[in-house]
Amino acid sequence: MGAVVNRMSQGLVVTLLGGATLKISLFSSTYVNYVKPGFRPFLIAAGIGMLVLGAVRLLGYFWSPAAGHADAGSEEAAARPDGHTDHDPTGHDHGRGPSVAWLLCLPVLVIFVIAPPALGSYAAVRTAGRPVAPPPPAQAFFPLPADRITDLTMAEFAGRAAAAPETMRGLRIRLTGFVTDGEAGAWYVGRMQMACCAADAVAFTARVRGAEAPPPNSWIRVTGTFVPAASAGVPTGMVAPELAAESIERIREPAEPYE
């Protein structure tokens, strides 16, 4: 019985894994919560491969004549003509032990029902202060237009604040991210950036001044002016640059939550 359950569980788990991978990559865009968009073709290929391997495993079990013989043999052994059974004399039924292998399916089923969201304010707080890649030299930053609002990514805003703060002095900047609480009543707008997957994501944040904080984890688009600080020149990620807010707009979470 244990071997049967193991063969069945192996095929079922691999099939469910393949289906879950295709669900988040082929039939939705949920995969961007875990990896960069460029990995989509690889996820689709992996999902198809697992689905085929799992299906072959299951079909091989159901169509194999040996499967029926194994079941018949286990029934005959469980009820012998002399009245003895295969139960342990201590009263323990070892035939039920391997059935726990079916629990391997539960984590996979969770992906179908509850897909974990993208990293948010909690992860940003946990990674705050973690050193990230140093920004490019000041000459690498092109001048920003002075006659209109400029949209910057959180990473570029932090990079300019650390290496070239003069390129943003007196200009109107617009940032998009989620709200994160800070210490002593301060609050931040932040966004996660990942090199490969969510496991290596780091947070870029900016402290917002002059406005009431929206609820934590809510997504906003904040427009304001850069506040030059003594932290200019400090490595990116060590100190959050500041933005004096003029307006704040509540928005829906972007289709690609990471930078």
C-alpha positions as CSV (number, residue, x, y, z in Angstrom):
1,M,0.0,0.0,0.0
2,G,2.9,2.4,0.9
3,A,4.4,2.0,-2.6
4,V,1.1,2.6,-4.3
5,V,0.5,5.8,-2.3
6,N,4.0,7.0,-2.9
7,R,3.7,6.5,-6.7
8,M,0.3,8.2,-6.7
9,S,1.5,11.1,-4.6
10,Q,4.6,11.6,-6.6
11,G,2.7,11.8,-9.9
12,L,0.0,14.0,-8.3
13,V,2.4,16.5,-6.7
14,V,4.4,16.9,-9.9
15,T,1.2,17.4,-11.9
16,L,-0.2,20.0,-9.4
17,L,3.2,21.8,-9.4
18,G,3.1,22.0,-13.2
19,G,-0.5,23.2,-13.1
20,A,0.2,25.8,-10.5
21,T,3.2,27.1,-12.4
22,L,1.2,27.5,-15.6
23,K,-1.7,29.1,-13.6
24,I,0.6,32.0,-12.4
25,S,2.6,32.4,-15.6
26,L,0.5,31.4,-18.6
27,F,-3.0,32.2,-17.5
28,S,-2.3,35.3,-15.3
29,S,0.5,37.7,-14.4
30,T,0.8,36.6,-10.8
31,Y,4.3,35.4,-11.5
32,V,5.7,38.9,-11.4
33,N,5.2,38.8,-7.6
34,Y,8.0,36.2,-7.4
35,V,10.3,36.7,-10.4
36,K,11.2,39.3,-13.0
37,P,9.0,39.5,-16.1
38,G,11.7,38.1,-18.4
39,F,11.4,34.7,-16.7
40,R,7.9,34.1,-18.0
41,P,8.9,31.8,-20.9
42,F,11.1,29.7,-18.6
43,L,8.2,29.3,-16.1
44,I,5.8,28.3,-18.9
45,A,8.3,25.7,-20.2
46,A,8.9,24.3,-16.7
47,G,5.2,24.1,-16.0
48,I,4.5,22.2,-19.2
49,G,7.4,19.9,-18.5
50,M,6.2,19.1,-14.9
51,L,2.6,18.7,-16.1
52,V,3.7,16.1,-18.8
53,L,6.0,14.2,-16.4
54,G,3.3,14.1,-13.7
55,A,0.6,13.0,-16.2
56,V,2.9,10.2,-17.5
57,R,3.5,9.0,-14.0
58,L,-0.2,8.9,-13.2
59,L,-1.2,7.2,-16.5
60,G,1.6,4.7,-16.1
61,Y,0.2,3.7,-12.7
62,F,-3.4,3.4,-13.8
63,W,-2.7,1.6,-17.0
64,S,0.0,-0.7,-15.7
65,P,-1.3,-4.3,-15.1
66,A,1.0,-4.5,-12.1
67,A,-1.0,-1.9,-10.3
68,G,-4.1,-4.0,-10.2
69,H,-2.0,-7.0,-9.1
70,A,-0.4,-5.0,-6.3
71,D,-3.8,-4.0,-5.0
72,A,-5.1,-7.5,-5.2
73,G,-2.0,-8.8,-3.5
74,S,-2.4,-6.4,-0.6
75,E,-6.0,-7.4,-0.1
76,E,-5.1,-11.1,0.0
77,A,-2.3,-10.4,2.4
78,A,-4.6,-8.4,4.6
79,A,-7.1,-11.3,4.9
80,R,-5.5,-14.7,4.9
81,P,-7.5,-18.0,5.1
82,D,-6.0,-18.8,8.5
83,G,-7.6,-15.7,9.9
84,H,-4.3,-13.8,10.4
85,T,-3.8,-10.3,9.1
86,D,-0.8,-8.1,8.4
87,H,-1.5,-5.8,11.3
88,D,1.2,-5.4,13.8
89,P,0.5,-7.4,17.0
90,T,0.9,-4.2,19.0
91,G,-2.2,-2.8,17.4
92,H,-0.5,-0.3,15.0
93,D,-1.6,-0.3,11.4
94,H,1.5,0.2,9.3
95,G,-0.6,0.3,6.1
96,R,-1.9,3.7,7.0
97,G,1.5,5.3,7.6
98,P,2.5,6.1,4.0
99,S,-0.9,7.8,3.5
100,V,0.7,10.9,5.1
101,A,2.5,11.4,1.8
102,W,-0.8,12.8,0.4
103,L,-0.1,15.9,2.6
104,L,2.6,16.8,0.2
105,C,-0.2,18.0,-2.1
106,L,-1.4,20.7,0.4
107,P,1.3,23.3,-0.2
108,V,0.7,23.1,-3.9
109,L,-3.1,23.4,-3.5
110,V,-2.5,26.6,-1.5
111,I,-1.0,28.2,-4.6
112,F,-4.3,27.6,-6.4
113,V,-6.4,29.0,-3.7
114,I,-4.2,31.7,-2.0
115,A,-1.4,33.2,-4.2
116,P,1.1,35.0,-1.9
117,P,1.1,38.8,-2.7
118,A,4.2,40.8,-3.7
119,L,6.5,42.0,-0.9
120,G,5.3,45.1,0.7
121,S,5.9,47.4,3.7
122,Y,6.9,44.7,6.1
123,A,9.7,43.5,3.8
124,A,10.7,47.1,3.2
125,V,11.2,47.6,6.9
126,R,13.1,44.4,7.3
127,T,15.5,45.3,4.5
128,A,15.8,49.0,5.5
129,G,19.5,50.0,5.8
130,R,20.8,47.1,3.8
131,P,23.5,48.3,1.5
132,V,22.7,48.0,-2.2
133,A,24.7,48.5,-5.4
134,P,26.4,51.9,-5.4
135,P,24.9,54.5,-7.7
136,P,26.5,55.6,-10.9
137,P,28.8,58.6,-10.8
138,A,27.2,62.0,-10.9
139,Q,28.0,62.6,-14.6
140,A,26.0,59.5,-15.5
141,F,22.7,61.3,-14.5
142,F,21.2,63.4,-17.3
143,P,19.7,66.8,-16.4
144,L,16.0,66.8,-15.5
145,P,13.5,69.2,-17.2
146,A,12.6,72.1,-15.1
147,D,9.3,73.0,-16.7
148,R,7.3,69.9,-15.8
149,I,6.9,67.1,-13.3
150,T,9.4,64.2,-13.7
151,D,8.6,60.6,-12.9
152,L,11.5,58.8,-11.3
153,T,11.8,55.3,-10.1
154,M,12.6,54.9,-6.4
155,A,16.1,53.5,-7.3
156,E,16.9,56.5,-9.5
157,F,15.6,59.0,-6.9
158,A,17.8,57.3,-4.2
159,G,20.8,57.2,-6.6
160,R,20.5,60.9,-7.6
161,A,20.1,61.9,-3.9
162,A,23.3,60.1,-3.0
163,A,25.5,60.9,-6.0
164,A,24.0,63.9,-7.7
165,P,21.5,65.8,-5.5
166,E,22.0,69.0,-7.5
167,T,20.2,67.4,-10.5
168,M,17.0,67.5,-8.5
169,R,17.3,70.7,-6.5
170,G,14.1,72.8,-6.8
171,L,12.5,70.4,-9.3
172,R,9.1,68.7,-9.1
173,I,9.5,64.9,-8.7
174,R,6.8,62.2,-8.8
175,L,7.3,58.8,-7.1
176,T,5.2,55.7,-7.2
177,G,5.2,53.1,-4.4
178,F,3.6,51.7,-1.3
179,V,3.3,53.4,2.1
180,T,5.6,52.3,4.9
181,D,5.5,53.4,8.5
182,G,8.7,54.7,10.2
183,E,9.9,55.9,13.6
184,A,8.7,59.0,15.4
185,G,5.7,59.5,13.2
186,A,7.7,59.6,10.0
187,W,6.3,57.7,7.0
188,Y,7.9,56.6,3.7
189,V,7.0,55.7,0.2
190,G,8.9,52.7,-1.0
191,R,9.3,50.0,-3.6
192,M,11.1,46.7,-3.8
193,Q,13.7,46.0,-6.5
194,M,14.9,42.5,-7.3
195,A,17.8,41.2,-9.4
196,C,16.3,37.8,-10.0
197,C,13.5,36.8,-7.7
198,A,11.7,38.0,-4.6
199,A,14.3,36.3,-2.4
200,D,16.9,38.9,-3.3
201,A,14.6,41.9,-3.3
202,V,15.8,45.1,-1.5
203,A,13.8,48.2,-0.7
204,F,14.3,51.8,-1.9
205,T,12.4,54.3,0.2
206,A,11.9,58.0,0.5
207,R,10.7,59.9,3.5
208,V,7.6,62.1,2.8
209,R,7.2,65.4,4.5
210,G,4.3,67.8,4.8
211,A,1.4,65.3,4.3
212,E,-0.6,62.9,6.3
213,A,0.3,59.3,5.9
214,P,-2.1,57.1,4.0
215,P,-2.8,53.6,5.3
216,P,0.3,51.3,5.4
217,N,0.7,49.1,2.3
218,S,-1.5,51.4,0.2
219,W,-0.1,52.3,-3.2
220,I,0.3,56.0,-3.9
221,R,1.7,58.5,-6.4
222,V,3.3,61.4,-4.5
223,T,4.4,64.6,-6.2
224,G,6.8,67.0,-4.5
225,T,10.2,68.6,-4.3
226,F,13.5,66.9,-3.3
227,V,14.8,68.0,0.1
228,P,18.6,68.3,0.1
229,A,20.0,66.8,3.2
230,A,23.3,66.2,4.9
231,S,23.0,62.6,3.9
232,A,24.0,63.5,0.3
233,G,26.9,61.2,-0.6
234,V,25.9,58.5,1.8
235,P,25.7,55.1,0.1
236,T,22.3,54.4,-1.5
237,G,20.0,52.5,0.9
238,M,21.7,53.6,4.1
239,V,19.7,56.8,4.5
240,A,16.3,57.5,2.9
241,P,16.2,60.7,0.8
242,E,13.3,63.1,1.5
243,L,10.5,64.6,-0.5
244,A,8.4,67.5,0.5
245,A,4.9,66.5,-0.7
246,E,2.6,68.7,-2.8
247,S,0.0,66.2,-3.6
248,I,-0.7,62.5,-3.0
249,E,-2.9,60.3,-5.2
250,R,-4.1,56.8,-4.1
251,I,-3.7,54.3,-6.9
252,R,-4.1,50.6,-7.5
253,E,-1.2,48.2,-7.2
254,P,0.7,48.3,-10.5
255,A,0.7,45.2,-12.7
256,E,4.5,45.0,-12.0
257,P,4.9,45.8,-8.3
258,Y,8.7,45.5,-8.4
259,E,11.2,47.9,-10.1
